[in-house]
């Protein structure tokens, strides 16, 4: 009986040691997993609050030629070239202020301005000056209607890029013809922009101008800074797939783009104007805060580009933060005034599009 009891006790001890061994090993694995889970996540980039953001998103500036990409919040590492979307509805309002003589007024402060939205006074969130970067798309008309003075138009456009581009700015070029396309993606390289303009061949085909405007606005939308479209064209629309002009105006307002037009092609018959095209170009520039120039001589064309470059260099950029009840899927009327002086004239965008939700701004 004693021997049997001893053997029984030995079996119990052996069983206890056998059961303790895997528990210890499993506990070690849990410890490693727990340590790994508590490792701090890498820091995420913070959007620059000094830059105006679009009415739907605010994004760091992508590198030239790179396609903007959205980044998931669950991604542990964010590449420098990625575009990070954040929730923001700041509406940038570029404004040019001139005195009675047409000279730029450049010493105004935030408290000098007043903003009305749909006739009601609203607060201006911030004010910046022309140090804000520019993302620009030039729409260069290569259709058959623009054969006169072609080489001069090219040289004037080249000089425009040389004057307006700063190290913080980027520009792209669209070729406007029957099939409009992006001929040069956004770049800081002025030499590439010059080569693109000078490399365009003899004008031919129709004019898909509205298609190019819509494509350029959509292309610029993910980029921070002032978004500018410069149209070098007679403004005559002939072949666009999307030919709804009013919708085009609404879309460029939603993309927060300012449009300037150099309406060319009327040198030999300046008295015979395409009135419909002229009215359309006037309307789209007024709504977006830009301007339209109609040169009648070769020297006027050069002056027009110089005026656009000077305008961009002297602008104020106001920012307005709409209240949530104004996110109603409508265009709202904007009016900017200088309350501290009555001898100045302000040119700024006349409206902005308020999407119902962040996703509704995707056209």
Buried (B, 14 or more C-beta within 10 A) or exposed (E): EEEEEEEEEEEEEEEEEEEEEEEEEEEEEEEEEEEEEEEEEEEEEEBEEEBBBBBBBBBBBBEBEBEBEEBEEEEEEBEEBBBBBEEBBBBBBBBBBBEEEEEBBEEBEEEBBBBEBEEEEBEBBBBBEBEBBBBBBBBBBBBBBBEBBBEBBBBBBBBBBEBBBEEEBBBBBBBBBBEBEBBBBBBBEBEBBBEBBEEBEEBEBBBBBBBBBBBBBBBBBBBBBBBBBBBBBBBBBBBBEBBEBEEBBBBBBBBBBBBBBBBBBBBEEEEEBBEEBBEBBBBBBBBBBBBBBBBEEEEBBBEBBBBBBBBBBBBBBBBBEBEEEBBEEBBBEBBBBBEEEEEBEBBBBBBBBBBEEBEBBEE
